Structures are given as structure tokens and as C-alpha cells.
């Protein structure tokens, strides 16, 4: 049978090493959660930027097409000898079409950004869950093991 002092020291050392190992594991788990969150954030921000650029490009195309249609209306009206309220009505129709398409594009963009924000919230929730599930080491358990080793030593000596 081993010396009680040696047993107590070995128990305390083992308990301390386990606690330190749990602390290191927890730190590594939280670091991995932070890296995963940073990657998700970077990807979602890039997508939001790409969507904003695409929405701007789509609206620019709509405006360009609208100007082209307005020019065509003016040319056709001049060639046909049409003027006044008829031309104004055609121009209003072109502008209404333009406004409707731009409004739909904007709504689509806002819906996409809302979805990306939801994904970001999910990524933050996952990071929090990973933090909560990470190892932290248990000081109470360490203390009890040390007290137990001391009690065993005292009993056996």
C-alpha cells in the first residue's frame, strides 16, 4: 500500500491537472466559437454588400430603361404630331412603371437583408450556446477532491 502522503499529493496533483485541462479545453472551445462567429459575420456582411450593389444596379437599369422609354415616347409623339395631355399621360405611365419596379426591388432587397439579419442572430445564438457548453473546470469539485485527499491522509496517518 502507498504512503498516505504520496496518495494525498497524487490526488491533489491529479485534481489540479484535470482542472487546468478543463480550463484549457474551455478556452479552446470558446476561441473556436469566436472564430466561427467571425467567419459567419464576414460571410453575411459580404452577402449584404453584394445584395446592396445588385439592388443599386437593378434600380440603375430600371432608371436607364425608363429614360429610354421616355425618349421613345417623345420621339413617337413628335413624329405623330401628338402633344399636350396625351404625351403627359404616357410619360406618367412610364414613371409609374419605373416607380413600381423600383419599389418591388427595394422590398426584395429589404427582405433579403432581413433574412441575412436573421442568419446573423442565429449565428450569435450558436456562439452563445457554444460558450455555455464549453468546459470551465469546476472549482467546487477541485476543492472537494483536495479536502477528500486531506481527509484520507489524516485518516491513514
C-alpha angles and dihedrals in degrees: 000000000000126000110268092231091053090048092050093047091047091050093049092046092049092049093049092048091050091050092049091047091051090050092052092046091051092049090051091048092050091046090052089049090052092050091049090050092049091051093048091047092049092049094047093047090050090051091049090052091048091049091049091051092047091049091049091049092049092051091047089053090050091051091047091050090046092053090048091051091047089052091049090050091051093048094046091046092050093046092047095045092242118147144152123029096003092058091044090051091052091048091050089051091052091048092047091052089049092049092048094052092045091049091051090047091051092048091049090049092050090049091051092048089048090054091049090050089052090052090050090052089051091050090051090049091051090050090052091049091051090050092050092049094047121110115258104170120245115254092188091054090048091050092049092050091051092047089047091051090050092049091048090050092050092047093050098043 
